[in-house]
Amino acid sequence: MAEPRAALDLGSGTIKLSVFDQGPRGWTPLALVEANTELRKGLGPELTLKLRPLRDTLAAAAEFQIQARALGVRGLPAYATSAVRKASNPEALLQPLKALGIETRVLSEEEEGRFNLLGALARLGYLTEHPRLAFEAGLGKTPAPQSKLSTN
């Protein structure tokens, strides 16, 4: 049996663990859990990640790493979004995550928008050659990427 695939989504408000196993009928979710850690809370005009949201996010990441390992995941990649990308002190989160063994990639705005679109289309069953328009209206932003996607 292949190792399950997992990822940690370090969002600005919520941290999510997704673990999937690939079988003969496609991907099966083994774990879809989240914690509201509000990493963006108190970011303010100085764009500094604050102690309590950092502590909550790191505690959730450590717990999710334990859950992922219990399901057979050996490596847990993480992807950080807007709050970390905009922060003047992203290392306040990235260094402790690295110490836990969680390698984290900070997504660009374009990458974040693309993954949001792909997630929405996959959930709706629309990963086809047909053009689609999708909106993600979170945190005062409304990107409107028009996309022609292929499953190939």
C-alpha positions as CSV (number, residue, x, y, z in Angstrom):
1,M,0.0,0.0,0.0
2,A,1.3,3.5,-0.9
3,E,1.9,6.1,1.7
4,P,-1.0,8.4,2.3
5,R,-0.6,12.0,0.9
6,A,-1.1,14.9,3.2
7,A,-0.8,18.7,3.3
8,L,-1.1,21.4,5.9
9,D,-2.9,24.6,4.9
10,L,-1.7,27.5,7.0
11,G,-4.4,30.0,6.2
12,S,-4.8,33.4,7.7
13,G,-7.7,32.4,9.9
14,T,-7.7,28.6,9.8
15,I,-5.1,25.8,9.7
16,K,-6.3,22.6,7.9
17,L,-4.9,19.1,7.7
18,S,-5.9,17.0,4.7
19,V,-4.8,13.4,4.5
20,F,-5.8,11.2,1.5
21,D,-5.2,7.6,0.5
22,Q,-5.2,6.6,-3.2
23,G,-7.1,3.4,-4.0
24,P,-8.5,1.7,-7.1
25,R,-11.5,4.1,-7.0
26,G,-9.6,7.3,-6.5
27,W,-8.6,9.4,-3.5
28,T,-10.3,8.7,-0.2
29,P,-10.0,11.2,2.7
30,L,-8.5,9.8,5.8
31,A,-8.5,13.1,7.8
32,L,-9.9,16.5,7.1
33,V,-9.5,18.5,10.3
34,E,-9.1,22.2,11.0
35,A,-8.5,24.6,13.8
36,N,-9.4,28.3,13.9
37,T,-6.1,29.9,15.0
38,E,-6.6,33.4,13.5
39,L,-3.0,33.9,12.5
40,R,-3.9,37.3,11.0
41,K,-5.4,38.5,14.2
42,G,-3.6,41.7,15.4
43,L,-1.5,41.8,12.2
44,G,-2.2,45.6,12.1
45,P,-0.4,48.2,10.0
46,E,3.0,47.0,11.2
47,L,2.2,43.6,9.7
48,T,3.7,41.7,12.6
49,L,2.5,38.1,13.5
50,K,1.5,38.2,17.1
51,L,2.4,35.8,19.9
52,R,-1.0,34.2,20.7
53,P,-2.0,33.4,17.1
54,L,1.5,32.1,16.5
55,R,1.3,29.9,19.6
56,D,-2.1,28.6,18.6
57,T,-1.0,27.9,15.0
58,L,2.1,26.1,16.1
59,A,0.2,24.0,18.7
60,A,-2.4,23.0,16.0
61,A,0.4,22.2,13.5
62,A,2.2,20.0,16.1
63,E,-1.1,18.2,16.9
64,F,-1.9,17.7,13.2
65,Q,1.6,16.4,12.5
66,I,0.9,13.7,15.2
67,Q,-2.4,12.8,13.6
68,A,-0.8,12.6,10.2
69,R,2.0,10.3,11.4
70,A,-0.6,8.1,13.1
71,L,-2.2,7.6,9.6
72,G,1.1,6.7,8.0
73,V,2.3,10.0,6.7
74,R,6.0,10.4,6.9
75,G,6.4,14.0,5.5
76,L,3.9,16.8,6.0
77,P,4.4,19.7,3.7
78,A,2.8,23.0,4.6
79,Y,1.6,25.9,2.6
80,A,1.2,29.4,4.1
81,T,-1.0,32.1,2.6
82,S,-1.7,35.8,2.9
83,A,-0.9,36.5,6.6
84,V,2.5,34.9,6.4
85,R,3.2,36.3,3.0
86,K,2.4,39.9,4.1
87,A,4.0,39.6,7.6
88,S,7.2,41.5,8.4
89,N,8.2,38.6,10.6
90,P,7.3,35.4,8.7
91,E,10.3,33.6,10.3
92,A,8.4,33.7,13.7
93,L,6.2,31.0,12.2
94,L,8.5,29.4,9.6
95,Q,11.5,28.6,11.9
96,P,9.5,26.8,14.6
97,L,7.6,24.8,12.0
98,K,11.0,23.8,10.5
99,A,12.2,22.7,13.9
100,L,9.1,20.5,14.1
101,G,10.1,19.0,10.7
102,I,7.4,20.8,8.8
103,E,8.8,22.4,5.6
104,T,6.6,25.3,4.7
105,R,6.2,27.1,1.4
106,V,4.8,30.6,1.3
107,L,2.4,30.8,-1.6
108,S,2.4,33.8,-3.9
109,E,-1.0,35.6,-4.4
110,E,-1.2,34.0,-7.9
111,E,-0.5,30.5,-6.5
112,E,-3.0,30.9,-3.7
113,G,-5.6,32.1,-6.2
114,R,-4.9,29.1,-8.5
115,F,-5.2,26.6,-5.7
116,N,-8.4,28.2,-4.5
117,L,-9.8,27.9,-8.1
118,L,-8.6,24.3,-8.5
119,G,-10.1,23.3,-5.1
120,A,-13.5,24.9,-6.0
121,L,-13.6,23.3,-9.4
122,A,-12.6,19.9,-8.1
123,R,-15.2,20.0,-5.4
124,L,-17.8,21.0,-8.0
125,G,-16.6,18.3,-10.4
126,Y,-15.6,20.9,-13.1
127,L,-12.0,20.0,-13.8
128,T,-12.6,19.9,-17.6
129,E,-11.6,21.8,-20.7
130,H,-14.6,24.1,-20.3
131,P,-13.9,27.8,-19.3
132,R,-15.1,28.6,-15.7
133,L,-15.3,31.7,-13.6
134,A,-15.0,31.4,-9.8
135,F,-14.9,33.9,-7.0
136,E,-13.2,33.6,-3.6
137,A,-14.4,36.5,-1.5
138,G,-12.4,36.2,1.7
139,L,-10.7,38.9,3.7
140,G,-11.9,41.8,1.6
141,K,-10.4,40.4,-1.7
142,T,-12.3,39.1,-4.6
143,P,-10.0,37.7,-7.2
144,A,-11.8,36.7,-10.4
145,P,-9.5,34.3,-12.2
146,Q,-11.0,33.0,-15.4
147,S,-9.5,29.7,-16.3
148,K,-9.3,27.0,-18.9
149,L,-8.0,23.9,-17.1
150,S,-7.1,20.5,-18.2
151,T,-6.9,17.3,-16.2
152,N,-4.0,16.2,-18.4
